[in-house]
Amino acid sequence: MIWGGVVCLILFVIILTGWESEWAGILDDQIFQILGENSFLPIFSFLGSEMILGGGAILLICFLAWKRNIIGAIAILIGVGGGNILNKALKEWVARERPAFPHGEDGFSFASGHAMVGIIFYLLLAYFLSIYTNKKRIAYSAALLLAFLSGISRVAEKAHYATDAAAGWLLGAAIFFLLASILNRRLPKKAA
């Protein structure tokens, strides 16, 4: 798991250091053209909203506390809460302007919070669902689909560039891999 996090972090750094480059501009423009004006994808934006991710995190923390899995509850708090704080700080530090389209958003663009916090939450949810239900493939497949829809919806709305979403997914996945590595060492095999 730790190697997955390292790979994701390296790819994130490539996008972080290259978002102003020609290749990133070409990629972003191509994705905007592919998604077009009449995409259905913006309807999935709610999947990455603070209400869904924050509310889901609170419910998951309550469930884990009820199961006496305090380490898991702390991991959710650190992953989702810390990931959200990190995302806001990263946006201020990078200070990339949002795409020049009407989208009604304020603030900076890099990296997409929907993509970053979304993938952290959905993968952590899958991690614990797979422990308590033994449905690992289904849980992770659903998590990846929900995280993808959450991030790509923001690109389809033209509130983020594709590189913003990709960077969010990569940094969020790196955080998940780090947390999952720690959880795998700390939790009993049956997760109490």
N, C-alpha and C positions, 0 to 999 in steps of 0.2 A: 504493500500500500504506500509506503513512504516513497518508492520510486515513481509511482503515479503522480504524487504530489510534486516531486522534483521536476518531472517533465512538464506538468501544468505550469509550474512557477517559471520555468525557463521560457516557455511559449508566451506566458503573460509578459515577461520582461521584453521579449522581442516586440510585442505589440506596443508596450509602454514606450519603448525607445524609438519606435518607428511609426507612430500614428500620424506624424506630420510628413511622412515620406510619400513618394510618388506611388509606390505599390499599395499603400493603405488607401490613398485617395481613389485609385482605380478600383480597388476592391469594394470600397464603400459605394462608389457610383454604380458599379455593376449590380450590387445587391439591391440598391434602390430601384434600378431599372427592372430587375427580375421580379421584385415584389409588386411593382406597379402602383397605380392609384386605387384600384378597386379590390384590394386584398381583403380577405375575410379575417386575417390574422389579428388586427387590432382588438377584436372582441375578447381575445385571451389575455389582455393586459391586466385584468383583475387578478390573475394568478400570481402576480408579483407585487400586488398592492400591499401597503403596510398593514391594512386590516386583515388580509388573508394570511400573510406571512407572520405578522406579529401575533394575531389571534391563534393561528395554528401552533406557533411556538409555545404560547401560554398553555394551550390545551395539552400539547405533548409533554411539557414540563409537569403539569398536574398529573397526567397519566403515569409518567415515570416516577414521580414522588409517591403516588399511590402504590406502585410496584416496588417501592423502596430502592429505586435505582437512582440514587442521589448523584452519582458520577455522571450518569446519562443526562439528568436534568441540568447539571452544571455545563455539560458539553453543549446542550441546546442553547443555553443562555450565552455562553461564550461564542458559539458559532454564529447564531442568528443576531444576537445583540451586538457582539463585537464586530461581526462582519458588516453590520449596518453602519456602525461608527467608523470603521475603517474605510468603507465605501464613501461616506460623506467627506472624510479627510482627504482621500485620494482625489476626489473631484475638485476640491479646493486647491490642492497641490498642483495637479496637472492643468487645471483651468482651461479645458478645451470647451470652446463654445458649442452649443447644440447646433444641429443642422438648420440651415436657413429656410425652414418651412414653417407654416402655421401649425403649431402643436399645443400651444397654451402652457408650455412648461417654463419654469424659471430654473436658474442654477446651471451648473456645468454638466458636461456630458460623459466624461470618461472616469470611470467605467460604469456601465449600466447597473444600477442597483437592483432592478428587476431580475437581471441575469445573475448577478453575483449572489445576492442574498437568497434569491429563489433557488439556485442550485444547492446552496448550503442547506437550506431548510428541507427541500424535497429529498436530498440524498440522506440527510440525517433521519428524516421520517422513514425512508426506506430501510435504513440500517436497523432501526428499532422494530419496524414491522417485520422484517425478516427474522429477527430474533424471536419475537413473540408469536409469529404466525407460521414460520417455516415456509414462506412464499417469497424467497429471495429474488428469483428472476422477475416475477410479476411486480414486486415492489420496486426494484431498481429500474425496470423498463418504464413503469408509470412515472417514477421520479424524474428520469431523464426526459421523458416526453413533456411533462409539466414544466420543467425548468427550461427546456427549449422553447416551448410556446410562450412562456413568460418573457423571455428575453427577445425573441424574434418579433413579438407583438409590438415592442417599443421601436424596433427598426421599421416595421411596417407603418407605424404611426408617424414615422420620421422625427421622433423625439430623440433618437440615438442613431449613431452610425453603426454599421455592422461590426466594425472593430471595437466599438464600445461594448457591444454585447459579447463578442468573443473574449475580450479581456475580462469581462465580468464572470463569464462561465469558467474561464481558466483559473482565475484567482480564487473564486468560490470553490472550485473542485480541489484546488491545492489545500485550502483550509479544511475541507471535508476529509481529504486523505490524511492530513495531520491529526485531526480529531479522531478519526476512525482508528488510526494506528495506536493512539493513546488509549482509546476505549478497548481495543482488542487486548491490550496488555493489562488493563485494570479491571475489566468486568469478568466475572466468572463465565464459564462457557455457556451456561443456561441463563445468564443475565439476571440473576436473583429475581 
